[in-house]
Amino acid sequence: MTNRLQEKNGRYYVVINDNDKNGKHVVKWISTGLEVKNNKRKATEKMAEIVAEYERAKEAPAEQQGLYMTDLVKQWLRVRKTAVRENTYNTYNDTATIHVIPYFEKLGISVRDLQPVHIQDYYTTKTEEGISPSTMEKHRTIIKGAFDYAILTLQLIEHNPADRVSLPRKDKRVPKFYTKAQLLNLMESVKGEAIETPVRLCGTYGLRRSEALGLQWSAIDFNRNTISIHHTVVRTGTRTLRDNLVKSRASFRTMPLTKDMREYLKRLQARQKALKSACGRGYTDNDYVCKWDDGRPLEPDYVTSRFNRFLKEQGLDHIRFHDLRHSSASLLINEGFTLKEVQEWLGQASAASTEIYSHMLYKSKENMADKVNKALSMKDHEKKQPDSKKKPGGRKRNDSRENEARDSR
């Protein structure tokens, strides 16, 4: 068996060359779901995952001719449970249980008989129910993944019907953000609030909520003056997951402590030690930075809801908590840093993720254009030139001498 990445219609596909059970040569094209631009590394990682699943497929039974879509999705979920992060699996499972499985269960159609039109009807129905285009992409991941499983593992079908279906158009969202003055005002206003620390961390470093709440004192080195991101706290379903996992490899990063942040964290650490001593056995001992006075770590849902209420109470412009990350990016861009530098600061996997901030960069380009225009302004140039007018008759005398010289020749 051989495999390779292949570009087709602007997307990456995994092409697998193999022999079936009868020794006949077969070629399978499996979509990675990734666009070609800026996704070579992700596509390579996806290929390894697809090939591994294909190899496991050879040992799986294929006597499932009457398999229904609902059973296929359930089988796919069992396979994915050991291949993805727990919070990712919980998202898959909740979406499938609430939406995908009930819909196709009523439809009562087998995997072999299911056509692209059935999937298109599903997308249309769910969109009409009010599900956003962004959320619909998660639905497609489940449906498409289940059919890829039917192709690779169960060998029930040759082509993925989900590849020939279009999702509702997704409007490109321009992120909201605070200006430098608004960000400073927020950090001043939030002093003393339980959410002060995550607000400061996200506004200063552009951390994700999961990264700020997952920050531990062991990840802060006051001797080296660094702060490292490698632990996250996320909410999935009814559970809060705490693990040494971040969104991508690029999210593992170490950054220097700013002077103000160093001083703030030093004060916070001393205060937490004093509270621990005062509370005694009533204190919940842990290494988290963002927590209540009794030591209990802050919950993701509380941080978001309290942030929204706080802005309303203070009469501040409404932004999402995640928009603090955008505000940090805006600040960096306005300070003259490139999109690449901002990408690394935020811990984003690719420059494509940072393109949402390109409109901010354009503002700085307009300022550059004004300065170039001023530097090359012809009107200003003419004003600075000395008076070049000739004396009356001066030109005529020169012309007469030139004529006399010509006549003498």
Steps between C-alpha positions, in 0.01 A plus 500: 500500500620850416354839574562861410352848529337633186361845420161514331266797456697700755482232770724224631406135445667183621544252216537139614615228262425149627365157411157385611422160652495344153839643408354761268679837493289784638563874533314695767480877519424626849444871560687656792249784504790747491566773247842495335601851608703503823393149600782269385603406854142438615430296189807283566381436855150424372641257245674302775171480688305388192757237404508364855121468497515330161751245624278422797216460255651191340429302815142619537201290385334612178171306527294810568307545177183626673673740737296810575636852528426518873702183567783627281525824699505305829781276373696804381462663842647193672801515269553873546477478879855365522639724226407853611507710815223434751335838456504456120337159531236637736413766245468234229288278724267780613444624144439149368266406784294819487490561125653250257377166636136602568467656153631203304322256729167649388620490141561124534747464215802272464854622436500352149174672407580839647557765232649853505147645484420344839800671658417829329147480642651443846719810471205708377270377778753571776579843359130585500489392864746779574834317513782728386725423201797467736322235706385324184866437420513276809197311371677448169810368679287226655309409184802511272714316755240225532493448123881497481482224761249315280743523209824416680399269778175336393562523125127545442517785250750638251434873525409738779160663427585782743773619263234607250294708742531871577470655843312828551711803418706615794523876537849614583485651846712805567608465863411771749774635720584767753732786421806559715311759709200269545724211600677712762165620632373141524805382695461792740127436545533125556733535800374300795266286290530121503562510124777763524784253445362328187406839354854631554660186357280493190525873439879503539601175333199426281449167677200285430262460794607136539867604514447776757296276731752219452800713597681359803758657728749230399483642146615844618874542551575825683875433480502469123210743468290268283147366479430168323174377348453123505193424715134575426161494670200449273129443554341216304145393559453480876867454580809715536811343352845592632797361311846575360355548154469810287327571170804442276878459512542872446293559813783358711696819552711691749484878521679762706325650799422867451611723784144579609390136472796384705415744778131409487566124517746544784234683702238242407721210604570659841129567550405142416757366747355723772145385420608136508648552846188683623251244362687195629315178415227695324744595225500299175869450437613495135755663269259708290550874468137593426288404798267616774621619841433153643719337234231360273604539133285731290260321264496593128125564488513729802781710352306557178166577666653727765701686235181575304318620811798709611517689171129577524527613862792730418340639184791375288469405134397138464756253367529126548757373746685346205518848346763587761724280285412711197560815703850379585565433131374846407731658757801313363421595141454865591838487674655403166536121526445282192226240461766229529620639831142527625437140390789375713397713799146364490613142445309451176580202279511687170511848357156431351354520850651844543349631173190603695711788629604617153237777506679643803828492312334685213430790734872536557554487123264795461716694745807401299329620182434839657866534597620394153260749342631777724861412424442501124249783480578719195308793648721507806804464275403803289442711810853432619666597166663854470346759266624409151341783298735683255540875469276667237665495160774273617394216277466731200857630530629145505291414196642803308858402569426144385349637173801725440734207549307296243502785245877545533545132423 
